[in-house]
Amino acid sequence: MSRVACVFPGQGSQAVGMGRDLGETSPRWDQANAALGFDLRRLCFEGPEAELTLTANTQPAILTASIVALDALLAAGASFDFVAGHSLGEYSALVAGGALDFADAVRTVRARGQFMQEAVAPGEGAMAAILGLDRALVFQACEEAREAGVVQVANLNAPGQTVIAGARAAVQRAVELAKAKGAKRALPLPVSAPFHCSLMAPAAGRLASVLQTIRIRDLGVPLVTNVDADLLTEGARVADTLVRQVTTPVRWEDVVTRLVKEGAGTFIEVGPGKVLSGLIRRIAPETRVLNVENRASLEATLKALA
């Protein structure tokens, strides 16, 4: 029988109202509010959207909405064999796998969001999605654009979908080079900082200090890491993985491929949106892809699992 992987979304999946339908009265909101010292439940349910999309708010908000959805799935009797998450989603996956306490995770991603925001002055960094070009050629375009500044591959999302990040001028130059190499499209992304590149090094150092202060346990369920697409169960390796993730690419295509190789035939995206569901269908079309973000999708997923 095929095994089940629960996967958790990252930044960009947030929406006002997320988590309400599945867990308006979930104790997770009170736990998050206590950990953060402000009303996250209200921000998630009512907005304003501009405040929800601030990185330092978005990260704990998506994590909490994802764990609310996971609780609903588990309460209905579902189980899973692997976990993984896209960037921020890796923290949700570590909560799901038993490595991190929920309150510790919420506080850590709040700090992570602030550190990432503060690492590069507003307007100096940029990110862009390169569509329809082989990843090797995207790496090449970044290499050739480097005289204009830092620019690196940030996300290997799916075949023909690679995200780059770095200094604004260098990203623009890499976009031009990628188009010259045959990219179908190149879209600037509406982000507040250039994530997953070397410009985030100050954030990585600050995050390392925070991770030293929290308890990280061994996982009860293996996680496939963003940085290496490795199977991880030892708590002792978690902090290093999370720190490296800040400045290196999210290898999502490799993560999904590794999960399939390990026997995962069913993927459940747990949390707001369906971004990962779309990517997984492109990477591994032979698998079954389900999601849990509201009551209707929970019921459909439980029916499919039955």
C-alpha positions as a Markdown table, in Angstrom:
| # | Residue | x | y | z |
|---|---|---|---|---|
| 1 | Met | 0.0 | 0.0 | 0.0 |
| 2 | Ser | 1.4 | 3.4 | -0.9 |
| 3 | Arg | 2.6 | 5.6 | 2.0 |
| 4 | Val | 1.3 | 9.1 | 2.9 |
| 5 | Ala | 3.3 | 12.3 | 3.1 |
| 6 | Cys | 1.9 | 15.4 | 4.8 |
| 7 | Val | 3.4 | 18.6 | 3.3 |
| 8 | Phe | 3.1 | 22.1 | 4.6 |
| 9 | Pro | 3.0 | 25.4 | 2.6 |
| 10 | Gly | 5.3 | 28.4 | 2.9 |
| 11 | Gln | 5.1 | 32.1 | 2.6 |
| 12 | Gly | 2.7 | 33.3 | -0.2 |
| 13 | Ser | -0.1 | 30.9 | 0.8 |
| 14 | Gln | -1.6 | 33.3 | 3.4 |
| 15 | Ala | -5.1 | 34.7 | 3.0 |
| 16 | Val | -7.4 | 36.6 | 5.4 |
| 17 | Gly | -9.8 | 34.1 | 6.9 |
| 18 | Met | -7.4 | 31.1 | 6.8 |
| 19 | Gly | -7.9 | 28.6 | 9.6 |
| 20 | Arg | -11.4 | 29.9 | 10.6 |
| 21 | Asp | -13.5 | 27.2 | 9.0 |
| 22 | Leu | -11.6 | 24.3 | 10.4 |
| 23 | Gly | -10.6 | 25.7 | 13.8 |
| 24 | Glu | -12.2 | 28.9 | 14.9 |
| 25 | Thr | -12.3 | 27.6 | 18.5 |
| 26 | Ser | -9.0 | 25.7 | 18.3 |
| 27 | Pro | -6.8 | 26.1 | 21.4 |
| 28 | Arg | -3.8 | 26.6 | 19.0 |
| 29 | Trp | -4.9 | 30.3 | 18.5 |
| 30 | Asp | -4.7 | 31.0 | 22.3 |
| 31 | Gln | -1.3 | 29.2 | 22.4 |
| 32 | Ala | 0.0 | 31.3 | 19.5 |
| 33 | Asn | -1.4 | 34.5 | 21.0 |
| 34 | Ala | 0.3 | 33.7 | 24.4 |
| 35 | Ala | 3.6 | 32.9 | 22.6 |
| 36 | Leu | 3.6 | 36.0 | 20.5 |
| 37 | Gly | 1.9 | 38.6 | 22.8 |
| 38 | Phe | -0.6 | 39.8 | 20.2 |
| 39 | Asp | -3.9 | 38.6 | 18.7 |
| 40 | Leu | -2.9 | 36.3 | 15.8 |
| 41 | Arg | -6.3 | 34.8 | 15.6 |
| 42 | Arg | -7.9 | 38.1 | 14.9 |
| 43 | Leu | -5.2 | 39.0 | 12.3 |
| 44 | Cys | -5.7 | 35.7 | 10.5 |
| 45 | Phe | -9.6 | 35.9 | 10.5 |
| 46 | Glu | -10.1 | 39.6 | 9.9 |
| 47 | Gly | -6.9 | 41.1 | 8.5 |
| 48 | Pro | -6.0 | 43.7 | 7.5 |
| 49 | Glu | -4.3 | 41.9 | 4.6 |
| 50 | Ala | -1.4 | 44.4 | 4.5 |
| 51 | Glu | -0.5 | 43.5 | 8.1 |
| 52 | Leu | -0.9 | 39.8 | 7.5 |
| 53 | Thr | 1.5 | 39.9 | 4.6 |
| 54 | Leu | 4.3 | 41.4 | 6.7 |
| 55 | Thr | 6.9 | 38.6 | 6.9 |
| 56 | Ala | 7.1 | 38.6 | 10.7 |
| 57 | Asn | 3.3 | 38.1 | 10.9 |
| 58 | Thr | 2.9 | 35.9 | 7.8 |
| 59 | Gln | 5.3 | 33.2 | 9.1 |
| 60 | Pro | 3.6 | 32.5 | 12.5 |
| 61 | Ala | 0.1 | 32.9 | 10.9 |
| 62 | Ile | 0.7 | 30.2 | 8.2 |
| 63 | Leu | 2.3 | 27.9 | 10.7 |
| 64 | Thr | -0.6 | 28.2 | 13.1 |
| 65 | Ala | -3.3 | 27.8 | 10.4 |
| 66 | Ser | -1.4 | 24.7 | 9.1 |
| 67 | Ile | -1.3 | 23.1 | 12.6 |
| 68 | Val | -5.0 | 23.9 | 13.1 |
| 69 | Ala | -5.6 | 22.0 | 9.8 |
| 70 | Leu | -3.3 | 19.1 | 10.9 |
| 71 | Asp | -5.2 | 18.8 | 14.2 |
| 72 | Ala | -8.5 | 18.5 | 12.4 |
| 73 | Leu | -7.0 | 15.8 | 10.1 |
| 74 | Leu | -5.6 | 13.8 | 13.0 |
| 75 | Ala | -8.8 | 14.2 | 15.0 |
| 76 | Ala | -10.6 | 12.4 | 12.2 |
| 77 | Gly | -8.2 | 9.4 | 12.5 |
| 78 | Ala | -5.8 | 10.0 | 9.6 |
| 79 | Ser | -2.1 | 9.1 | 9.9 |
| 80 | Phe | 1.0 | 9.7 | 7.8 |
| 81 | Asp | 4.4 | 8.2 | 7.1 |
| 82 | Phe | 6.5 | 11.3 | 6.2 |
| 83 | Val | 6.5 | 15.1 | 6.6 |
| 84 | Ala | 8.0 | 17.9 | 4.5 |
| 85 | Gly | 7.4 | 21.6 | 4.1 |
| 86 | His | 8.3 | 24.4 | 1.7 |
| 87 | Ser | 10.7 | 26.9 | 3.4 |
| 88 | Leu | 8.7 | 28.2 | 6.3 |
| 89 | Gly | 6.5 | 25.0 | 6.0 |
| 90 | Glu | 9.5 | 23.0 | 7.2 |
| 91 | Tyr | 8.8 | 24.3 | 10.7 |
| 92 | Ser | 5.1 | 23.2 | 10.5 |
| 93 | Ala | 6.5 | 19.8 | 9.3 |
| 94 | Leu | 8.8 | 19.7 | 12.4 |
| 95 | Val | 5.9 | 20.3 | 14.7 |
| 96 | Ala | 3.9 | 17.6 | 12.9 |
| 97 | Gly | 6.9 | 15.2 | 13.2 |
| 98 | Gly | 7.2 | 15.9 | 16.9 |
| 99 | Ala | 10.6 | 17.6 | 16.8 |
| 100 | Leu | 9.4 | 21.1 | 17.8 |
| 101 | Asp | 6.8 | 22.3 | 20.4 |
| 102 | Phe | 4.2 | 24.4 | 18.8 |
| 103 | Ala | 4.8 | 27.5 | 20.9 |
| 104 | Asp | 8.5 | 27.3 | 20.3 |
| 105 | Ala | 7.9 | 27.0 | 16.6 |
| 106 | Val | 5.6 | 30.0 | 16.6 |
| 107 | Arg | 8.1 | 32.2 | 18.4 |
| 108 | Thr | 11.0 | 31.0 | 16.3 |
| 109 | Val | 9.3 | 31.7 | 12.9 |
| 110 | Arg | 8.2 | 35.1 | 14.2 |
| 111 | Ala | 11.9 | 35.9 | 14.9 |
| 112 | Arg | 12.9 | 34.3 | 11.6 |
| 113 | Gly | 10.6 | 36.6 | 9.7 |
| 114 | Gln | 12.0 | 39.7 | 11.5 |
| 115 | Phe | 15.6 | 38.6 | 10.9 |
| 116 | Met | 14.9 | 38.0 | 7.2 |
| 117 | Gln | 13.1 | 41.3 | 6.8 |
| 118 | Glu | 16.0 | 43.2 | 8.5 |
| 119 | Ala | 18.9 | 41.4 | 6.7 |
| 120 | Val | 18.4 | 43.5 | 3.5 |
| 121 | Ala | 17.3 | 47.2 | 3.3 |
| 122 | Pro | 13.8 | 47.6 | 1.7 |
| 123 | Gly | 14.0 | 47.9 | -2.1 |
| 124 | Glu | 17.6 | 46.6 | -2.4 |
| 125 | Gly | 16.7 | 42.9 | -2.9 |
| 126 | Ala | 14.4 | 41.2 | -5.4 |
| 127 | Met | 13.1 | 37.7 | -6.4 |
| 128 | Ala | 11.8 | 36.5 | -9.8 |
| 129 | Ala | 10.3 | 33.3 | -11.0 |
| 130 | Ile | 11.9 | 31.9 | -14.2 |
| 131 | Leu | 9.4 | 29.7 | -16.1 |
| 132 | Gly | 10.0 | 27.2 | -18.9 |
| 133 | Leu | 13.8 | 27.0 | -18.7 |
| 134 | Asp | 15.9 | 24.0 | -17.6 |
| 135 | Arg | 17.4 | 24.5 | -14.1 |
| 136 | Ala | 21.0 | 24.2 | -15.3 |
| 137 | Leu | 20.5 | 27.2 | -17.6 |
| 138 | Val | 19.0 | 29.2 | -14.7 |
| 139 | Phe | 22.1 | 28.5 | -12.6 |
| 140 | Gln | 24.2 | 29.6 | -15.6 |
| 141 | Ala | 22.2 | 32.9 | -16.0 |
| 142 | Cys | 22.8 | 33.6 | -12.3 |
| 143 | Glu | 26.5 | 32.9 | -12.7 |
| 144 | Glu | 26.8 | 35.2 | -15.7 |
| 145 | Ala | 24.8 | 38.0 | -14.0 |
| 146 | Arg | 27.0 | 38.0 | -10.9 |
| 147 | Glu | 29.1 | 41.0 | -11.9 |
| 148 | Ala | 26.0 | 43.1 | -11.2 |
| 149 | Gly | 25.8 | 41.8 | -7.6 |
| 150 | Val | 24.6 | 38.7 | -5.7 |
| 151 | Val | 22.0 | 36.6 | -7.5 |
| 152 | Gln | 21.3 | 32.9 | -6.8 |
| 153 | Val | 18.8 | 30.2 | -7.4 |
| 154 | Ala | 16.4 | 30.3 | -4.4 |
| 155 | Asn | 13.7 | 27.7 | -5.1 |
| 156 | Leu | 13.8 | 24.7 | -7.4 |
| 157 | Asn | 10.0 | 24.3 | -7.3 |
| 158 | Ala | 9.1 | 22.0 | -10.2 |
| 159 | Pro | 10.4 | 21.2 | -13.7 |
| 160 | Gly | 10.5 | 24.5 | -15.6 |
| 161 | Gln | 9.8 | 26.6 | -12.4 |
| 162 | Thr | 12.8 | 28.1 | -10.7 |
| 163 | Val | 13.0 | 31.2 | -8.5 |
| 164 | Ile | 16.0 | 33.4 | -8.2 |
| 165 | Ala | 16.9 | 35.9 | -5.5 |
| 166 | Gly | 19.5 | 38.6 | -4.8 |
| 167 | Ala | 20.4 | 42.2 | -5.3 |
| 168 | Arg | 17.8 | 44.0 | -7.5 |
| 169 | Ala | 20.1 | 44.9 | -10.4 |
| 170 | Ala | 21.7 | 41.4 | -10.5 |
| 171 | Val | 18.2 | 39.8 | -10.5 |
| 172 | Gln | 17.1 | 42.0 | -13.4 |
| 173 | Arg | 20.3 | 41.1 | -15.3 |
| 174 | Ala | 19.8 | 37.4 | -14.6 |
| 175 | Val | 16.1 | 37.7 | -15.9 |
| 176 | Glu | 17.4 | 39.2 | -19.2 |
| 177 | Leu | 20.0 | 36.4 | -19.6 |
| 178 | Ala | 17.4 | 33.7 | -18.8 |
| 179 | Lys | 15.0 | 35.1 | -21.4 |
| 180 | Ala | 17.9 | 35.1 | -23.9 |
| 181 | Lys | 18.5 | 31.4 | -23.0 |
| 182 | Gly | 14.9 | 30.6 | -23.9 |
| 183 | Ala | 12.8 | 31.1 | -20.7 |
| 184 | Lys | 9.1 | 31.4 | -21.6 |
| 185 | Arg | 8.4 | 33.9 | -18.9 |
| 186 | Ala | 10.2 | 35.7 | -16.0 |
| 187 | Leu | 7.9 | 37.2 | -13.3 |
| 188 | Pro | 9.1 | 39.6 | -10.5 |
| 189 | Leu | 7.7 | 38.3 | -7.2 |
| 190 | Pro | 6.0 | 40.6 | -4.7 |
| 191 | Val | 8.2 | 39.8 | -1.7 |
| 192 | Ser | 9.7 | 42.0 | 0.9 |
| 193 | Ala | 13.2 | 40.5 | 0.9 |
| 194 | Pro | 15.4 | 38.2 | -1.3 |
| 195 | Phe | 15.0 | 34.9 | 0.6 |
| 196 | His | 17.2 | 31.8 | 0.3 |
| 197 | Cys | 20.4 | 33.5 | -1.0 |
| 198 | Ser | 23.7 | 34.7 | 0.6 |
| 199 | Leu | 22.3 | 38.1 | 1.4 |
| 200 | Met | 20.3 | 36.4 | 4.2 |
| 201 | Ala | 23.5 | 35.4 | 6.0 |
| 202 | Pro | 22.9 | 38.0 | 8.9 |
| 203 | Ala | 19.4 | 36.4 | 9.4 |
| 204 | Ala | 21.0 | 32.9 | 9.5 |
| 205 | Gly | 23.4 | 33.9 | 12.2 |
| 206 | Arg | 20.6 | 35.4 | 14.4 |
| 207 | Leu | 18.4 | 32.4 | 13.8 |
| 208 | Ala | 21.1 | 30.0 | 14.9 |
| 209 | Ser | 21.2 | 31.8 | 18.3 |
| 210 | Val | 17.5 | 31.4 | 18.7 |
| 211 | Leu | 17.5 | 27.7 | 17.8 |
| 212 | Gln | 20.1 | 27.1 | 20.5 |
| 213 | Thr | 17.6 | 28.2 | 23.2 |
| 214 | Ile | 14.8 | 25.7 | 22.3 |
| 215 | Arg | 14.4 | 22.0 | 22.8 |
| 216 | Ile | 14.5 | 20.0 | 19.6 |
| 217 | Arg | 13.6 | 16.3 | 19.9 |
| 218 | Asp | 14.1 | 13.4 | 17.5 |
| 219 | Leu | 11.2 | 13.1 | 15.0 |
| 220 | Gly | 8.6 | 10.4 | 15.3 |
| 221 | Val | 8.0 | 10.6 | 11.5 |
| 222 | Pro | 10.9 | 11.1 | 9.0 |
| 223 | Leu | 11.2 | 14.6 | 7.4 |
| 224 | Val | 12.7 | 15.2 | 3.9 |
| 225 | Thr | 14.8 | 18.4 | 4.2 |
| 226 | Asn | 14.7 | 21.4 | 1.9 |
| 227 | Val | 18.5 | 21.8 | 1.8 |
| 228 | Asp | 19.6 | 18.3 | 0.8 |
| 229 | Ala | 16.4 | 16.3 | 0.2 |
| 230 | Asp | 17.7 | 14.0 | 2.9 |
| 231 | Leu | 15.6 | 11.8 | 5.3 |
| 232 | Leu | 16.0 | 13.3 | 8.7 |
| 233 | Thr | 14.9 | 11.8 | 12.1 |
| 234 | Glu | 17.7 | 13.0 | 14.5 |
| 235 | Gly | 16.8 | 16.1 | 16.5 |
| 236 | Ala | 20.5 | 16.9 | 16.7 |
| 237 | Arg | 20.6 | 17.7 | 13.0 |
| 238 | Val | 17.5 | 19.9 | 12.8 |
| 239 | Ala | 19.0 | 23.3 | 13.8 |
| 240 | Asp | 21.9 | 23.1 | 11.3 |
| 241 | Thr | 19.4 | 22.2 | 8.6 |
| 242 | Leu | 17.1 | 25.2 | 9.4 |
| 243 | Val | 20.0 | 27.6 | 9.6 |
| 244 | Arg | 21.4 | 26.5 | 6.2 |
| 245 | Gln | 17.9 | 26.7 | 4.7 |
| 246 | Val | 17.9 | 30.5 | 5.1 |
| 247 | Thr | 20.8 | 31.1 | 2.6 |
| 248 | Thr | 20.5 | 28.1 | 0.3 |
| 249 | Pro | 17.8 | 26.9 | -2.3 |
| 250 | Val | 14.6 | 25.2 | -1.3 |
| 251 | Arg | 15.0 | 22.0 | -3.4 |
| 252 | Trp | 11.2 | 21.3 | -3.6 |
| 253 | Glu | 11.4 | 19.2 | -6.8 |
| 254 | Asp | 14.1 | 17.0 | -5.2 |
| 255 | Val | 12.1 | 16.7 | -1.9 |
| 256 | Val | 9.0 | 15.4 | -3.7 |
| 257 | Thr | 11.1 | 13.0 | -5.9 |
| 258 | Arg | 12.8 | 11.7 | -2.7 |
| 259 | Leu | 9.4 | 11.1 | -1.0 |
| 260 | Val | 8.2 | 9.2 | -4.0 |
| 261 | Lys | 11.4 | 7.1 | -4.0 |
| 262 | Glu | 10.8 | 6.3 | -0.3 |
| 263 | Gly | 7.3 | 5.0 | -1.2 |
| 264 | Ala | 5.0 | 8.0 | -0.9 |
| 265 | Gly | 2.1 | 7.6 | -3.3 |
| 266 | Thr | -0.3 | 10.0 | -1.6 |
| 267 | Phe | 0.5 | 13.6 | -0.7 |
| 268 | Ile | -1.7 | 15.7 | 1.6 |
| 269 | Glu | -1.1 | 19.5 | 1.5 |
| 270 | Val | -2.0 | 20.6 | 5.0 |
| 271 | Gly | -2.6 | 24.4 | 5.5 |
| 272 | Pro | -3.8 | 27.4 | 3.5 |
| 273 | Gly | -3.8 | 27.3 | -0.3 |
| 274 | Lys | -2.9 | 24.7 | -2.9 |
| 275 | Val | 0.5 | 25.9 | -4.2 |
| 276 | Leu | 2.3 | 22.7 | -3.3 |
| 277 | Ser | -0.5 | 20.5 | -4.7 |
| 278 | Gly | 0.0 | 22.1 | -8.1 |
| 279 | Leu | 3.8 | 21.7 | -7.9 |
| 280 | Ile | 3.5 | 18.0 | -6.8 |
| 281 | Arg | 1.2 | 17.2 | -9.7 |
| 282 | Arg | 3.9 | 18.6 | -12.1 |
| 283 | Ile | 6.8 | 16.8 | -10.4 |
| 284 | Ala | 5.1 | 13.4 | -9.7 |
| 285 | Pro | 1.9 | 13.1 | -11.8 |
| 286 | Glu | 1.6 | 9.5 | -10.9 |
| 287 | Thr | 0.8 | 10.3 | -7.3 |
| 288 | Arg | -2.5 | 11.1 | -5.6 |
| 289 | Val | -2.6 | 14.7 | -4.3 |
| 290 | Leu | -5.1 | 15.8 | -1.6 |
| 291 | Asn | -5.3 | 18.9 | 0.6 |
| 292 | Val | -6.8 | 20.1 | 3.9 |
| 293 | Glu | -7.5 | 23.8 | 4.2 |
| 294 | Asn | -11.2 | 24.0 | 5.1 |
| 295 | Arg | -14.0 | 21.7 | 6.1 |
| 296 | Ala | -14.9 | 20.8 | 2.5 |
| 297 | Ser | -11.4 | 19.8 | 1.6 |
| 298 | Leu | -11.0 | 17.9 | 4.9 |
| 299 | Glu | -14.1 | 15.8 | 4.1 |
| 300 | Ala | -13.0 | 15.2 | 0.5 |
| 301 | Thr | -9.6 | 14.1 | 1.7 |
| 302 | Leu | -11.0 | 11.7 | 4.4 |
| 303 | Lys | -13.3 | 10.2 | 1.8 |
| 304 | Ala | -10.3 | 9.6 | -0.6 |
| 305 | Leu | -8.2 | 8.1 | 2.3 |
| 306 | Ala | -11.0 | 5.7 | 3.3 |
